[in-house]
Amino acid sequence: MPVMLAPVPNVVDFSNKKILIADDVADTGRTLKLVHDFCLEHVAEVRSAVIYEKTHSLVRCEYVWKRTDEWINFPWSVEPPVVRRGGQVLEA
């Protein structure tokens, strides 16, 4: 279950503003819903944009490139992380 960790963003007067939340994928939709609900309390309008949206997502985004239930391998998530060990940079 997603939670908002400290420091929670400072709320400034955005009561007349429109916010667009952008993410790579709405899988379960829990994280998007958490952010959406937080923003909705402080702004005039909230919309969401994602590259991929899964059919079982809790959030229905206004802007979606593709809806799918397939597993998505993003280029930034399939490569192992680069770590520093003993002064040398190695791939994990």
C-alpha positions as CSV (number, residue, x, y, z in Angstrom):
1,M,0.0,0.0,0.0
2,P,1.6,3.3,-1.0
3,V,2.1,5.9,1.7
4,M,3.3,9.5,1.6
5,L,6.6,9.7,3.5
6,A,7.9,12.8,5.2
7,P,8.6,15.4,4.1
8,V,5.1,15.8,2.8
9,P,5.0,18.6,0.1
10,N,4.2,22.0,1.5
11,V,0.7,23.1,0.5
12,V,0.6,26.5,-1.1
13,D,-2.4,28.3,-2.5
14,F,-3.0,26.4,-5.7
15,S,-6.8,26.6,-5.2
16,N,-7.3,28.0,-8.7
17,K,-4.7,25.8,-10.4
18,K,-5.1,22.8,-12.6
19,I,-2.6,19.9,-12.0
20,L,-1.4,17.2,-14.4
21,I,0.1,14.1,-12.7
22,A,2.3,12.1,-15.1
23,D,3.6,8.6,-14.6
24,D,4.9,5.7,-16.7
25,V,2.3,3.1,-15.8
26,A,-0.9,2.9,-13.9
27,D,-0.7,-0.7,-12.8
28,T,-2.7,-1.1,-9.6
29,G,-3.3,2.6,-9.6
30,R,-2.7,2.9,-5.8
31,T,0.1,5.4,-6.1
32,L,-1.7,7.5,-8.6
33,K,-4.8,7.5,-6.4
34,L,-2.8,8.6,-3.4
35,V,-1.2,11.5,-5.3
36,H,-4.5,12.4,-7.0
37,D,-6.5,12.5,-3.8
38,F,-3.8,14.6,-2.0
39,C,-3.7,17.1,-4.9
40,L,-7.5,17.2,-5.2
41,E,-7.8,18.6,-1.7
42,H,-5.8,21.7,-2.7
43,V,-6.4,22.5,-6.4
44,A,-9.2,23.3,-8.8
45,E,-8.7,20.3,-11.1
46,V,-6.5,17.2,-11.3
47,R,-5.9,15.0,-14.4
48,S,-3.5,12.1,-14.9
49,A,-1.4,11.1,-17.9
50,V,0.4,7.7,-18.3
51,I,2.2,5.8,-21.0
52,Y,0.4,2.5,-20.0
53,E,-2.7,1.9,-18.1
54,K,-3.7,-1.6,-16.9
55,T,-7.4,-2.5,-17.0
56,H,-7.5,-3.3,-13.3
57,S,-6.0,0.1,-12.2
58,L,-8.0,2.0,-9.5
59,V,-7.5,5.2,-11.5
60,R,-8.8,5.9,-15.0
61,C,-6.4,8.4,-16.4
62,E,-7.5,11.1,-18.8
63,Y,-4.5,10.7,-21.1
64,V,-3.2,7.2,-21.9
65,W,-1.0,6.1,-24.8
66,K,-1.9,2.4,-24.5
67,R,-4.1,0.2,-22.3
68,T,-2.7,-3.3,-21.7
69,D,-2.6,-6.1,-19.2
70,E,0.8,-7.3,-20.4
71,W,4.0,-7.0,-18.3
72,I,5.9,-3.9,-19.3
73,N,9.7,-3.9,-19.4
74,F,10.9,-0.3,-19.5
75,P,14.5,0.3,-20.6
76,W,15.3,1.9,-17.2
77,S,14.0,-1.0,-15.2
78,V,15.4,-4.1,-17.0
79,E,19.1,-3.2,-16.7
80,P,20.8,-4.1,-13.4
81,P,21.8,-1.1,-11.2
82,V,25.3,0.3,-11.2
83,V,26.9,0.1,-7.8
84,R,30.2,1.2,-6.2
85,R,32.2,-1.5,-4.4
86,G,35.7,-1.0,-3.1
87,G,36.3,2.1,-5.1
88,Q,35.3,0.4,-8.4
89,V,32.0,1.0,-10.3
90,L,30.5,-2.4,-11.1
91,E,27.2,-3.5,-12.5
92,A,25.2,-5.5,-9.9
